[in-house]
Amino acid sequence: MVWVALSLGSNERPRENLGTCLDMLLLQFHDLALSSVFESEAVDQPGQQYLNMAVGFETTLPLADLVAQLKRIEDRHGRRRGPDAGGRVSLDIDLMLYGDQTGPAGSAALPHPDIAGRAYMLWPLSQIAGNRQHPALGRSYRSLWQEFDRSTQAIRPVPFDWHGRTLTVA
């Protein structure tokens, strides 16, 4: 078994899309660690507000199979890619961690190269994996978040209910 962490994000029907994505992940992986849900402005698209969260779970799926499964979930949510998307993202699933694996992972890299520099990844990840160590930086996600310059990116927790469970930071 390998522990995996995902970053989920949406700016198109985000409450619906995050909720149904969580449903699909729960059916496949069962025991999910869930962060709070956060609202933040897209780093590369000013004015675009996203809802983001982190999800962690254990899996026996090989990395390539997991990536293919995550792409299928995005596609089932109507994910458009490329210039035709117009900044609208129904569902974005980024693989942040696959155990302690480092290096290339298909068309991506592990750990996700934006973890330490993006509030919408780091704060949620620090909630579900605060004591885990970044495999390349050798520091806990909690300490990385504590030292993050929060003035650089606006992010705030928002109420979010999923099957009677409120996902909100205290």
C-alpha positions in Angstrom: 0.0 0.0 0.0 1.2 3.5 -0.8 -0.2 6.7 0.7 -1.4 9.2 -1.9 -2.3 12.9 -1.6 -4.4 14.7 -4.2 -5.3 18.4 -4.7 -8.8 18.9 -5.9 -9.9 22.2 -7.5 -12.9 23.6 -9.3 -14.2 26.9 -10.5 -17.2 25.7 -12.4 -20.1 24.4 -10.2 -17.4 23.7 -7.6 -19.5 22.5 -4.8 -21.3 19.9 -7.0 -18.1 18.8 -8.7 -16.0 18.5 -5.6 -18.9 16.5 -3.9 -19.3 14.0 -6.8 -15.5 13.7 -7.1 -15.3 12.8 -3.4 -18.1 10.2 -4.0 -16.1 8.6 -6.8 -12.9 8.6 -4.7 -14.7 7.1 -1.7 -16.1 4.2 -3.9 -12.7 3.4 -5.2 -10.4 4.1 -2.2 -12.8 3.9 0.8 -11.0 5.5 3.7 -10.3 9.2 2.7 -8.5 11.8 4.7 -10.2 15.1 3.9 -9.0 18.7 4.4 -11.1 21.7 4.8 -12.4 23.4 1.7 -10.8 26.7 0.7 -11.6 29.5 -1.6 -8.7 31.1 -3.4 -8.0 33.1 -6.5 -6.2 31.3 -9.3 -2.5 32.2 -9.3 -2.2 32.3 -13.0 -5.7 33.6 -13.8 -6.6 36.7 -11.7 -10.3 37.0 -11.0 -11.0 33.3 -11.2 -12.1 32.0 -7.8 -11.6 28.3 -7.0 -12.6 25.9 -4.3 -9.7 23.6 -3.4 -9.1 20.8 -0.9 -6.7 17.9 -0.3 -7.6 14.2 -0.1 -5.4 11.4 1.1 -5.8 7.7 1.0 -3.9 4.4 0.6 -3.9 2.4 -2.6 -2.4 -0.7 -4.2 -2.7 0.8 -7.7 0.5 1.3 -9.6 1.2 5.0 -10.3 0.3 4.8 -14.0 -3.1 3.2 -13.2 -3.8 5.8 -10.6 -3.1 8.6 -12.9 -5.3 7.1 -15.6 -8.1 6.7 -13.0 -7.8 10.3 -11.9 -8.0 11.5 -15.5 -11.2 9.4 -16.0 -12.7 11.1 -13.0 -11.8 14.5 -14.4 -13.3 13.5 -17.8 -16.5 12.3 -16.2 -16.9 15.8 -14.7 -16.6 17.4 -18.2 -13.0 18.6 -17.8 -11.9 20.6 -20.8 -8.2 21.0 -21.4 -6.2 23.5 -23.5 -7.0 26.9 -24.8 -10.7 26.1 -25.5 -11.3 25.8 -21.7 -11.5 29.5 -21.3 -10.3 29.5 -17.7 -13.3 27.3 -16.6 -12.3 24.2 -14.8 -15.0 21.7 -13.9 -12.5 19.5 -11.9 -8.8 19.5 -11.6 -7.1 16.6 -9.8 -3.4 17.1 -9.2 -1.4 14.2 -7.8 0.7 15.8 -5.1 2.3 12.7 -3.4 2.6 9.1 -4.3 4.4 7.7 -1.2 7.8 9.1 -1.0 8.4 8.8 -4.7 10.4 11.6 -6.3 11.1 12.4 -10.0 9.2 12.1 -13.2 5.7 10.6 -13.1 4.5 10.4 -16.7 3.8 14.0 -17.8 4.2 15.3 -14.2 6.7 15.2 -11.4 6.6 13.9 -7.8 6.2 15.4 -5.4 4.1 18.0 -7.2 6.5 20.9 -7.8 4.0 23.5 -6.6 3.3 22.1 -3.2 5.6 24.5 -1.2 4.7 27.5 -3.3 0.9 27.4 -3.6 -1.3 28.1 -0.6 -4.2 26.2 -2.1 -2.1 23.0 -2.1 0.0 23.5 1.0 -2.6 24.6 3.6 -5.0 21.6 2.8 -2.0 19.2 2.6 -0.8 20.4 6.0 -4.2 19.5 7.5 -4.2 15.9 6.2 -0.4 15.2 6.3 1.0 17.8 8.7 3.7 15.5 10.2 4.7 13.8 6.9 8.0 15.0 5.4 8.3 16.5 1.9 10.5 13.8 0.3 12.7 16.4 -1.4 12.8 19.2 1.1 12.9 16.9 4.2 10.6 19.2 6.2 7.0 18.6 7.4 4.1 20.0 5.6 3.0 21.7 8.8 6.3 23.5 9.2 6.3 24.5 5.5 2.8 26.0 6.0 3.8 27.8 9.2 6.6 29.5 7.3 4.6 30.3 4.2 4.3 34.0 3.3 0.5 34.2 3.4 0.5 37.8 2.1 1.3 36.5 -1.4 -1.9 34.5 -1.9 -5.4 35.1 -0.6 -7.0 31.9 0.7 -9.8 31.4 3.1 -11.7 28.4 4.5 -15.3 28.1 3.4 -18.2 26.0 4.8 -18.7 22.8 2.8 -20.9 19.9 3.6 -20.5 16.5 2.1 -23.0 13.8 3.2 -23.7 15.5 6.5 -20.0 16.0 7.2 -18.9 19.6 7.5 -15.4 20.2 6.1 -14.4 23.5 7.6 -11.3 24.5 9.5 -11.9 25.7 13.1 
